[in-house]
Amino acid sequence: MIPRLQSRDGPASPYIDFLSELRLRGFEGDISQRQADRVVFATDNSIYQVPPQAVVFPRHESDVVRVATLSGEERFRSITFTPRGGGTGTNGQSLTDGIAVDLSRHMNAILEINVEEGWARVQAGVVKDQLNAAVLKHGLFFAPELSPSNRATIGGMIATDASGQGSILYGKTRDHVLELGTVLLDGTSWHSRPLTPSAFDAVKHREDRIGAIHRLLDRIRVDDAALIAERFPKLNRCVTGYDLVHLCDHRGDFDLNSVLCGAEGSLAFVTEAKIRLTPIPHCTAVLNIRYDSFDAALRDAGALMRLEAASSETIDAKVLGLARQDAIWLAVKDYFPDDPQGPAQGVNIVEFLADDEAELAAKLVRVEAALNSGTTDTGRRGYTVARGEAAATAIWSMRKKSVGLLGNMQGERRPMPFVEDTVVPPERLAD
């Protein structure tokens, strides 16, 4: 159980002075120093508890500028901030003992949808499922997936460079960001987008903070190129630290968004984003492969990823056993039958997508041929194929409930989610 928060006094004097001055400077959003709000914002989806001094809820970008500008004054240099979206991060990214800046209460509008060019412009507080519901009728969706998609905001996804199911095919949030509206920590507004070499050169020659930032990053990119190449791991989902590897994109354009995505708000407030939308695949099938052991399922993961899968997840016997006791099992039980040896000890759920049934059928023929012609020491017992969106949704819903299922275990001892994201090459998972 998470320890009870200790009662504490109200905000410290410098924070009270800051908030009073902020209102005098024309801040139009909400400001809360109430203990109830501070307790709520002391927690997120992690195990940590860090009560903030106060919470502010900007009404628009001008309010964010006011917060950042005022904090740049000498008397308020000790004031600290952390932007917050849906509070769904599992590593305490949105927690602070300073001021929590909630960008979800008011700044949650979908500003523009361009179906022809396949993009949307949204405020930072727009929830992922909210956006996908708005573009569904156009046959589009925002592709980066994560379990709390009904609560996670686009701004929060950008701050953490979020990804999850489907990242094999669709990558991370950064791969879908076209432009960002930002407010730097001194109150400077900047519209960040990839810059051609000539445009980048022009920005570097600006005699302001924007120019200084671009000159600094260019120096790091050039002078520390060998160190960056040596130290940064060769991973397709590296979300730790500033992504200096991708300061230049595949076209040779300079992209400041590579370091803003995943910076967890430490470099700037993201207030708005222009993001790429992806056509929804028309056809889907999910293979559910059963194994003698969890180790065998992990050891097979690398080979399965090479079969053009869109998603691949491994589930152990503990979660499967708990799912059997949950209402979700009625929708998925036919895809996880018992074998003569008993229930599977591990399962790999592998999804394949296609634009039409013929393409999907061809993929499945290749995949099933690979599964049936493999060596006999893989630990595979057999597999089922779930076809169609309804079946796939049911299976992935079971996967999304994993943490909740573990939390509902009977008895006094139960697991607590803590470190949920590990960085291991798929071919080394079992080691």
DOPAPA-171623 format. One line per field, with one value per residue (C-alpha): z, x, y; residue in three letters. Coordinates in Angstrom, 3 decimals. Example, Ala and Ser with C-alpha at 12.3 -4.5 7.8 and 13.67 -1.06 7.14 Angstrom:
<sites>
pz = 7.800,7.140 $
px = 12.300,13.670 $
py = -4.500,-1.060 $
mimi = ALA,SER $
</sites>
This chain:
<sites>
pz = 0.000,-0.776,2.481,3.639,2.775,5.772,6.386,5.675,5.896,3.035,0.167,1.038,1.052,-2.298,-4.018,-2.454,-3.673,-7.146,-7.467,-6.262,-8.776,-11.511,-11.054,-11.119,-14.430,-16.056,-15.649,-16.714,-15.770,-12.410,-9.467,-6.569,-3.290,-1.685,0.205,-1.642,-5.056,-3.788,-2.551,-5.891,-7.845,-5.480,-7.283,-10.834,-12.246,-10.435,-6.848,-5.924,-3.913,-4.216,-3.074,-5.120,-3.587,-5.819,-9.113,-11.973,-14.891,-17.879,-20.056,-23.195,-24.379,-23.172,-19.634,-20.076,-21.329,-18.205,-15.949,-17.686,-18.029,-14.376,-13.260,-15.154,-12.871,-10.351,-7.250,-8.529,-9.848,-7.100,-8.271,-10.070,-12.396,-14.033,-16.831,-16.370,-18.761,-17.780,-15.039,-16.601,-16.512,-14.469,-13.554,-11.749,-14.711,-13.840,-10.113,-8.550,-5.191,-6.968,-9.094,-11.212,-14.500,-15.614,-19.372,-19.587,-17.868,-20.372,-23.206,-24.688,-28.053,-31.412,-33.467,-37.009,-38.913,-42.437,-43.915,-47.341,-45.948,-43.012,-39.963,-36.995,-34.918,-31.255,-27.909,-25.438,-23.246,-25.936,-24.907,-27.390,-27.533,-27.911,-31.027,-32.457,-31.979,-33.905,-36.898,-36.970,-39.527,-41.881,-41.592,-39.711,-36.276,-34.191,-34.277,-31.119,-28.704,-24.934,-22.351,-20.687,-24.060,-22.615,-20.191,-21.694,-23.353,-26.550,-24.629,-22.109,-24.878,-26.451,-23.094,-22.532,-26.212,-25.462,-27.340,-26.667,-28.587,-32.295,-31.858,-33.990,-36.953,-35.982,-33.818,-30.999,-30.595,-31.979,-35.309,-35.721,-34.580,-37.418,-35.553,-31.953,-30.351,-27.341,-24.600,-23.430,-19.787,-20.184,-21.753,-25.388,-27.756,-30.545,-33.342,-33.734,-36.963,-39.109,-40.724,-44.052,-43.966,-45.228,-42.766,-39.941,-40.818,-40.699,-37.267,-35.897,-36.779,-34.726,-31.854,-29.306,-27.159,-30.133,-32.026,-28.986,-28.492,-32.110,-32.069,-28.903,-30.318,-33.568,-31.626,-29.675,-32.879,-34.591,-31.776,-29.878,-32.858,-32.044,-28.370,-29.236,-31.657,-29.018,-25.982,-27.303,-27.500,-30.870,-29.869,-31.709,-28.493,-26.541,-24.473,-21.810,-22.024,-24.805,-28.255,-29.665,-32.219,-34.306,-34.285,-38.056,-39.746,-42.710,-45.126,-43.422,-41.880,-38.343,-36.007,-32.545,-31.847,-31.488,-28.106,-27.087,-27.460,-24.388,-22.479,-19.898,-19.947,-18.790,-21.866,-22.702,-22.221,-25.204,-25.752,-29.204,-31.696,-35.363,-35.600,-38.404,-38.761,-40.180,-42.275,-40.208,-41.503,-42.801,-41.852,-38.766,-37.392,-34.061,-33.563,-30.028,-29.639,-26.563,-24.923,-22.426,-20.406,-20.110,-20.983,-24.274,-25.111,-24.478,-26.486,-29.473,-29.437,-31.642,-34.400,-34.345,-34.732,-37.998,-39.517,-40.300,-37.148,-36.124,-32.419,-30.239,-26.514,-24.142,-21.279,-18.490,-16.756,-13.751,-15.807,-17.875,-14.696,-13.297,-16.623,-16.377,-13.228,-14.839,-16.982,-19.908,-20.250,-21.765,-24.819,-25.333,-23.908,-27.331,-28.353,-25.345,-25.076,-22.622,-24.026,-22.921,-20.763,-19.072,-19.375,-21.346,-19.249,-21.611,-24.619,-27.417,-28.884,-32.363,-34.529,-38.315,-40.255,-43.923,-46.186,-47.645,-46.981,-49.789,-48.371,-44.869,-46.111,-47.867,-44.667,-42.616,-45.106,-44.738,-40.956,-40.464,-42.805,-40.680,-37.468,-38.814,-40.383,-37.428,-35.178,-32.619,-29.593,-29.588,-26.795,-28.920,-28.208,-30.873,-31.839,-32.672,-35.118,-34.156,-37.200,-37.330,-35.290,-32.610,-31.781,-31.813,-29.540,-27.018,-26.882,-26.516,-23.844,-21.818,-22.269,-21.144,-17.953,-16.889,-14.181,-12.843,-12.761,-10.788,-8.381,-7.707,-6.582,-3.504,-0.219,1.688,-0.641,-4.098,-6.655,-7.043,-10.492,-10.391,-13.182,-16.121,-19.098,-19.643,-22.406,-23.703,-27.340,-28.198,-29.067,-25.536,-23.525,-22.254,-21.120 $
px = 0.000,1.239,2.074,-0.389,0.620,1.695,-0.246,1.851,1.598,0.474,2.722,6.066,6.258,8.103,5.400,2.612,4.322,4.781,1.142,-0.079,2.131,1.072,-2.559,-1.612,0.219,-3.057,-3.057,-6.570,-6.549,-7.140,-4.744,-5.122,-3.244,-5.892,-4.692,-7.193,-5.731,-2.190,-2.959,-4.512,-1.544,0.928,0.306,0.183,0.278,3.540,4.213,5.644,4.014,5.361,2.972,3.331,3.303,0.374,-1.344,-2.002,-4.336,-3.465,-6.418,-4.323,-0.742,-0.546,-1.031,1.865,4.002,3.067,4.117,7.464,8.225,7.557,9.676,12.603,12.716,15.558,13.356,11.532,14.504,14.021,10.486,10.271,7.606,6.528,3.937,1.219,-1.169,-3.251,-0.876,-0.630,3.162,4.512,7.824,6.670,7.354,4.560,5.311,7.009,7.539,7.193,4.222,2.308,1.204,-1.907,-2.360,-5.394,-8.222,-8.562,-6.071,-7.788,-9.145,-8.697,-7.827,-7.681,-7.957,-6.556,-7.837,-6.258,-2.751,-3.245,-2.527,-4.202,-3.333,-4.235,-3.640,-1.469,-4.373,-6.225,-6.625,-5.469,-8.838,-10.583,-8.523,-8.997,-12.768,-12.760,-10.838,-12.374,-15.004,-12.172,-10.550,-7.553,-5.978,-3.056,-0.934,1.263,-0.554,-0.461,-2.678,-4.132,-5.174,-8.476,-6.606,-3.181,-2.859,-0.989,1.231,2.090,2.823,5.199,6.862,7.572,7.937,5.342,4.847,3.503,1.519,2.210,5.568,7.202,5.280,4.450,7.380,7.221,5.330,8.316,7.917,4.482,5.248,5.411,5.535,5.353,4.142,6.386,7.057,10.666,11.554,12.137,8.698,9.848,7.330,8.765,7.131,9.454,9.589,12.277,14.547,16.299,20.045,19.447,16.603,18.685,21.586,19.273,17.922,21.445,22.263,19.402,20.593,18.153,17.533,16.229,19.452,21.567,19.728,20.168,23.863,24.386,22.671,24.596,27.861,26.853,25.808,29.139,31.700,30.268,29.228,31.688,30.694,26.984,27.540,29.531,27.322,23.756,22.406,21.249,17.619,14.380,12.626,15.240,13.297,15.860,17.608,17.599,17.495,20.630,21.016,18.129,18.909,19.078,16.392,16.751,16.497,19.307,16.931,17.622,14.788,14.636,11.591,13.891,15.051,11.752,10.037,10.973,12.365,9.554,9.002,12.518,13.332,10.015,6.268,4.580,1.303,0.288,1.239,0.770,0.812,0.641,-2.470,-2.284,-4.862,-6.600,-5.721,-8.832,-7.934,-6.375,-5.517,-3.968,-1.957,-2.013,0.925,1.070,4.306,5.587,7.243,7.477,11.168,10.277,7.820,10.481,13.079,10.722,9.908,12.819,11.925,8.277,9.170,10.930,7.633,6.367,4.265,2.599,2.531,3.970,3.360,4.341,2.036,2.953,0.906,0.169,-1.666,-3.408,-4.590,-5.978,-7.668,-9.508,-11.200,-12.180,-15.202,-12.856,-12.158,-15.595,-14.596,-11.173,-11.285,-11.631,-8.251,-6.388,-7.486,-5.904,-3.464,-3.072,-0.184,-2.495,-2.798,-0.105,2.780,3.386,1.720,2.912,0.196,1.236,-0.857,-0.723,-2.358,-3.209,-5.233,-7.300,-8.144,-5.939,-2.865,-3.683,-4.212,-0.838,0.861,-0.781,0.266,3.899,3.649,1.970,4.485,7.300,5.674,4.984,8.405,10.498,12.597,10.859,12.690,10.933,8.580,5.560,2.429,0.178,-1.607,-4.985,-5.833,-8.294,-9.576,-11.311,-11.376,-13.773,-11.656,-8.425,-9.945,-11.035,-7.568,-5.793,-8.310,-7.204,-3.590,-4.412,-5.967,-2.762,-1.759,-5.300,-5.543,-2.306,-3.571,-6.683,-4.786,-6.224,-4.357,-2.338,0.659,0.265,2.592,2.927,3.744,7.063,9.623,7.387,9.568,12.724,15.261,16.371,16.917,14.131,16.592,18.091,14.849,15.163,18.756 $
py = 0.000,3.512,5.337,7.967,11.518,13.542,16.725,19.764,23.503,25.692,26.798,28.380,32.162,32.561,30.529,32.578,35.756,34.275,33.250,36.642,38.422,35.994,36.989,40.672,40.087,39.016,35.227,34.182,30.507,28.868,28.937,26.528,26.365,24.152,21.113,18.902,19.788,19.458,15.943,14.961,16.298,14.620,11.327,10.054,6.519,5.759,4.672,8.080,10.859,14.403,17.163,20.362,23.820,24.746,23.957,26.372,25.686,27.934,28.922,29.482,29.845,33.454,32.191,29.768,32.662,34.645,31.758,31.292,35.013,35.743,32.801,34.308,37.343,37.249,37.156,34.065,32.071,29.465,28.628,25.274,23.873,20.651,20.468,17.864,16.173,13.168,12.008,8.540,8.231,5.328,6.967,10.118,12.407,14.863,15.156,18.168,19.814,23.159,24.253,21.750,23.324,21.428,21.785,19.490,21.391,24.239,23.652,20.601,21.722,20.016,23.087,21.718,18.445,18.222,14.983,15.490,15.975,13.596,15.742,17.381,20.432,20.067,21.707,19.836,18.719,16.765,13.119,10.485,8.699,12.068,12.790,9.309,9.557,12.838,11.465,7.971,8.994,9.959,6.529,7.959,7.604,8.826,5.700,5.647,3.344,3.067,1.409,4.563,6.013,7.229,9.498,10.209,13.616,14.399,16.815,14.120,11.628,14.148,14.856,11.151,10.164,7.524,4.279,0.834,-1.743,-1.246,0.482,-2.226,-0.842,2.735,3.776,6.335,9.597,11.529,9.745,11.351,14.909,17.425,20.746,21.942,25.141,25.713,28.227,28.265,28.667,32.420,32.972,32.945,31.354,29.231,27.263,24.289,22.291,20.611,23.212,22.851,23.633,27.183,27.819,26.357,28.639,31.658,30.695,30.185,33.777,35.197,37.398,36.013,32.947,30.970,31.558,30.678,27.371,26.342,27.289,25.244,22.167,22.489,22.597,19.483,17.731,18.441,18.448,15.490,13.361,10.572,10.518,10.434,7.554,5.667,6.219,6.144,2.578,1.265,0.813,1.513,2.575,4.505,7.050,7.932,11.288,13.866,12.274,13.891,11.096,12.405,16.136,15.766,13.699,11.357,14.304,16.191,18.751,19.966,18.951,20.511,18.353,15.347,16.658,18.239,14.861,12.863,15.860,15.575,19.326,20.141,22.258,23.915,23.818,22.171,24.022,22.827,20.126,19.383,15.602,13.081,10.939,7.414,5.521,2.848,-0.634,-2.356,-5.921,-7.462,-10.877,-11.853,-15.041,-16.404,-18.786,-21.037,-22.270,-24.807,-22.044,-18.280,-18.566,-20.282,-17.502,-14.862,-16.753,-16.908,-13.177,-12.103,-14.558,-13.483,-9.814,-10.615,-11.807,-8.264,-8.097,-4.860,-5.771,-8.500,-8.992,-11.790,-12.804,-15.205,-17.899,-15.678,-13.057,-15.738,-17.431,-14.185,-13.410,-16.739,-15.421,-12.116,-11.257,-10.533,-14.276,-14.932,-12.892,-14.503,-18.046,-19.709,-18.265,-19.714,-23.370,-25.768,-28.323,-31.959,-30.725,-28.204,-24.406,-22.601,-21.284,-18.394,-16.805,-14.563,-12.354,-11.241,-8.917,-8.529,-5.700,-5.214,-2.948,-5.789,-9.428,-10.738,-9.006,-10.262,-13.821,-13.756,-12.564,-15.296,-17.975,-16.885,-16.638,-20.005,-21.628,-20.215,-21.437,-24.915,-25.406,-24.276,-26.457,-28.643,-27.212,-23.820,-24.824,-23.949,-25.976,-24.547,-21.369,-19.882,-17.108,-14.372,-12.519,-9.170,-5.991,-7.274,-10.317,-8.299,-5.641,-8.279,-9.831,-6.495,-5.467,-8.473,-7.394,-3.841,-5.201,-6.966,-4.480,-4.330,-8.109,-8.366,-5.725,-7.809,-10.902,-12.575,-12.501,-9.943,-10.060,-8.615,-7.035,-3.294,-1.864,-0.047,-0.437,-1.369,-0.448,-2.477,-1.965,-5.351,-6.386,-8.872,-11.619,-11.378,-11.301,-14.863,-14.308 $
mimi = MET,ILE,PRO,ARG,LEU,GLN,SER,ARG,ASP,GLY,PRO,ALA,SER,PRO,TYR,ILE,ASP,PHE,LEU,SER,GLU,LEU,ARG,LEU,ARG,GLY,PHE,GLU,GLY,ASP,ILE,SER,GLN,ARG,GLN,ALA,ASP,ARG,VAL,VAL,PHE,ALA,THR,ASP,ASN,SER,ILE,TYR,GLN,VAL,PRO,PRO,GLN,ALA,VAL,VAL,PHE,PRO,ARG,HIS,GLU,SER,ASP,VAL,VAL,ARG,VAL,ALA,THR,LEU,SER,GLY,GLU,GLU,ARG,PHE,ARG,SER,ILE,THR,PHE,THR,PRO,ARG,GLY,GLY,GLY,THR,GLY,THR,ASN,GLY,GLN,SER,LEU,THR,ASP,GLY,ILE,ALA,VAL,ASP,LEU,SER,ARG,HIS,MET,ASN,ALA,ILE,LEU,GLU,ILE,ASN,VAL,GLU,GLU,GLY,TRP,ALA,ARG,VAL,GLN,ALA,GLY,VAL,VAL,LYS,ASP,GLN,LEU,ASN,ALA,ALA,VAL,LEU,LYS,HIS,GLY,LEU,PHE,PHE,ALA,PRO,GLU,LEU,SER,PRO,SER,ASN,ARG,ALA,THR,ILE,GLY,GLY,MET,ILE,ALA,THR,ASP,ALA,SER,GLY,GLN,GLY,SER,ILE,LEU,TYR,GLY,LYS,THR,ARG,ASP,HIS,VAL,LEU,GLU,LEU,GLY,THR,VAL,LEU,LEU,ASP,GLY,THR,SER,TRP,HIS,SER,ARG,PRO,LEU,THR,PRO,SER,ALA,PHE,ASP,ALA,VAL,LYS,HIS,ARG,GLU,ASP,ARG,ILE,GLY,ALA,ILE,HIS,ARG,LEU,LEU,ASP,ARG,ILE,ARG,VAL,ASP,ASP,ALA,ALA,LEU,ILE,ALA,GLU,ARG,PHE,PRO,LYS,LEU,ASN,ARG,CYS,VAL,THR,GLY,TYR,ASP,LEU,VAL,HIS,LEU,CYS,ASP,HIS,ARG,GLY,ASP,PHE,ASP,LEU,ASN,SER,VAL,LEU,CYS,GLY,ALA,GLU,GLY,SER,LEU,ALA,PHE,VAL,THR,GLU,ALA,LYS,ILE,ARG,LEU,THR,PRO,ILE,PRO,HIS,CYS,THR,ALA,VAL,LEU,ASN,ILE,ARG,TYR,ASP,SER,PHE,ASP,ALA,ALA,LEU,ARG,ASP,ALA,GLY,ALA,LEU,MET,ARG,LEU,GLU,ALA,ALA,SER,SER,GLU,THR,ILE,ASP,ALA,LYS,VAL,LEU,GLY,LEU,ALA,ARG,GLN,ASP,ALA,ILE,TRP,LEU,ALA,VAL,LYS,ASP,TYR,PHE,PRO,ASP,ASP,PRO,GLN,GLY,PRO,ALA,GLN,GLY,VAL,ASN,ILE,VAL,GLU,PHE,LEU,ALA,ASP,ASP,GLU,ALA,GLU,LEU,ALA,ALA,LYS,LEU,VAL,ARG,VAL,GLU,ALA,ALA,LEU,ASN,SER,GLY,THR,THR,ASP,THR,GLY,ARG,ARG,GLY,TYR,THR,VAL,ALA,ARG,GLY,GLU,ALA,ALA,ALA,THR,ALA,ILE,TRP,SER,MET,ARG,LYS,LYS,SER,VAL,GLY,LEU,LEU,GLY,ASN,MET,GLN,GLY,GLU,ARG,ARG,PRO,MET,PRO,PHE,VAL,GLU,ASP,THR,VAL,VAL,PRO,PRO,GLU,ARG,LEU,ALA,ASP $
</sites>
